[in-house]
Amino acid sequence: MIGLTTGRQTTQRMNSLLNDLTHTLPHAKIIRRGKSSLNDLSVRLLNENLTHAIALNRWHGTPGRLTLYNVQPKGITKLMPSIFLSEIKLAREYKSYTRSTVKGITCGKVKHSTHQFSEILAAVFEIPVTQNPTDVDATFHLVQINDSIRLAVTSPPMEREVGPSLTISRLLWRDTDV
């Protein structure tokens, strides 16, 4: 199971994105951080039997960075890459607003590092990367657009975006990368 949380300072748009992701991911639950430290948050995540966490942090008042964590009894550890967002589109901002639960991850034309990123997402989201998504209603679809990556819920898979969608400007594979 995945715990979705924010940094200490949140906005309405960040809360809306968390709600969208909770309805989209089959094994997700919102855990409000409040003023908790990462250690306190780790204990709360363990008490909820959550194995991973995704923290959404803001940048200039909008969702700007996703950080993936592995939750274990000895503590919480950051998983790479860190995900920098340049744009988000909430599910309600699509004309045909429907809630879709994703059952897989699909990739369009992507670089090797983006395919590696899809494998990490599959492990954290607890859904498979699939080449033939005919047996599912919706997937997270990754596609490379110039130097950005688009991660969007599509239904039917790989065809029509139904949201939410994230435009990723950069993946930070090491803490020393700037």
N, C-alpha and C positions, 0 to 999 in steps of 0.2 A: 504494500500500500504506500501511497505517496502523500506526504503532507505538503500543502501549499501554504505559503506564508509571505509576508512582506517584510521590508525593513521596518525600522521604528517609525518612520514618517511615511504615511500613506495618503493616497488621494482617492476620490470617488472613482476615477477611471481605473486605477490599479485594483480597487476592490471589485469593479465590474469585470475586469480581466480574470481575476481569481475565480469569480463565480462562473464565468464562461468555461474556464479550464476544468473546474470541478465537475461541471455537467458533461464536458467533452471526454475527459479521461475516465475510464471505467473503474479505476482503483484510487481515486483521489478524494482528499478531505481537507478542508480549510482548517488550519491551526493558527489562530490569531497570536501574533508575537507580542504585541504590546510593548512593554518596556523590558521584556525578558532578555537576558544575555543568551548567547548561542548555547552555552552549557545548560541553562535552565530550559531552553527550547528543546535541546536534545533529550532531556529527561521526559518532557511532555510528549515528544514524538515517540519515544520508546514505550511510554505508558499506553499510548494509542496503538501499539503494535505496527508502527510505520517503519518501513525499511529505507525510504528515501525521502528527501525534502527538496522543494524548489522554492527559493527565496526570490521575490520580485522586489527590486529596489528602484527608486525613482531617480530621474535625471531631469532637472529643470521642470519639475512638476508633473512629468509624465513617466510611464513605465520605461526604464532605460536599461536595466540589466537583470538577467536571470542567472542565478547561481545554483548549481546542482550539488546536493549533499548526499552522502551515504550515512545512514544512521545505524550505529552499533552500540552495544552496551558500554564499550570503552570511550565513547564520545561520537561526535559528529565530524566527518571529514569532507572537505571540499572535493568535488569531482571536476575534472576538466573536460571540456572547455567552459569558461565563463562566456555568457552569451550577451552581446551588446545589441540592443534593439534601436532601430531608427524610426520605426513606425509600427503601430498596432491598429487593427480594425476589429472591433467587437462584433459578436454575432448579431446583435440587434441593428448594426449598421448595414447589414446586407438586406437587399430588397425582399428576398424570400427567407425570412427569419424562421429557422427551425432549429431545434436542438438535436444535435447528432452526437452519438457516442462512438468514438473511433475504436476500431478493432485491429488496426495495423498502421504501418508507416510505409509509404511508397516514395520513390525517388524519380524525378525526371532526369534531365541531363545535369549531372553534378560532378564536381571535382572529387578526387579521391578523399581529401580531408572532409568533405561534406558527407560522403558515404560513411566514413568513419564516425562522424557526428550522428548519423542516423542510427548506427548500432548502439551508441551510448544512450540516445533517447529511447530506443527500444528497451534497453535494460532498465532504465529509470521508470519509464511509463508502464513497463510490464506488458508490452504489446509487441508483436513481431514485425520485422521488416519483411514485406511481401512483394514479390514480383508480379503475382497474379491475384489481384484483389477481388475476384468475382464472387467470393463467398461472404463479403462484408458490405455493409451499407455505407460506411464512411471511413476515411483514413486521414492521417496527417500526411500531407504531401509536401515534399521538399523539392524545390527547384532553384537552380542557380540563375540569378539575373545580374549580369555583369559581375561586380564585386560583392553583391549582396546575396543572401539566401532568403527565400520566401518559404515559410512554414505555415501552411493553411489547412484547415479542415475542409475536405472535399467530399461531396456526395452527389452523384455516384463517385466512387473513388477515382482520383486523378482527373476529374472532369470539371465540376462546378464548385467554386468556393462557397461555403455556407457559413464560415467563420467559427471561431475567431481565427485571425491570421496575424502572423508576426513577420516583420521584415527585419532580418538580422544583418547588421552592418559589419559585424566582426565577431570572430570566435577567438578567444584568448586561450591558447593551449597550455601556457605556462604562466605562473604568477610573475615571472620576470619580464614577460612581453609587455610592452607599453604601446 
